[in-house]
Amino acid sequence: MDKKIAEEMIGLAIGQLSYSYTPYSGFKVGASLLTKNGKLYTGCNIENASYTPTNCAERTAFFKAVSEGEREFQAICIVGGKDGVLTEYAAPCGVCRQVMMEFCDPDTFQIILATSKEQYEVFTLKELLPLGFGPHNLS
């Protein structure tokens, strides 16, 4: 992952924290998603009083991109913390990992977990979802 691109994605993800709607948990999450053609999509988490309809930042970014015709993705950056304070990495939940598996190559898709532009780690989807189930399993 190119450092300049990673830093841009981290900045965009951090910016999404201000849009996060979290009146119940107070745990704000922001994401930025990079397509293979270089376009960036952003997302924040959106909670709901009945909990189940809550949507994670990662899925918000994916759904925005897919709804505009994107199908090929390179990387996602995720940041999050209680009241928007970034003290540790906010890894994607299982549902978000499964959405990533639907659209991304687990061997090459990169997931950036960050607390700042200076403090981040990059993982592949395969590292975070070993033996994942995806479209290829249905072929």
MODAVEN-V585547 format. One record per backbone hydrogen bond with DSSP energy under -0.5 kcal/mol. NH is the residue of the N-H (numbers start at 0). CO is the residue of the C=O. If there is no record, write none. Layout:
BEGIN
nh:co
NH:CO
NH:CO
END
This chain:
BEGIN
nh:co
5:1
6:2
7:3
8:4
9:5
10:6
11:7
12:8
13:9
14:10
15:11
16:12
16:13
17:14
18:15
19:15
19:16
20:44
21:19
25:21
27:25
27:80
29:78
30:42
31:76
32:40
33:74
34:32
34:38
35:71
37:34
40:32
42:30
44:28
45:54
46:20
50:47
51:49
53:50
54:45
59:55
60:56
61:57
62:58
63:59
64:60
65:61
66:62
67:63
67:64
68:65
69:64
72:102
73:33
74:33
75:109
76:31
77:111
78:29
80:27
82:25
83:80
84:81
85:83
86:84
90:88
96:92
97:93
98:94
99:95
100:96
101:97
102:98
102:99
103:99
105:103
107:104
108:104
109:73
110:122
111:75
111:109
112:110
112:120
113:77
114:118
115:118
119:117
120:112
122:110
124:108
125:105
127:123
128:124
131:128
133:131
136:133
137:134
138:135
END
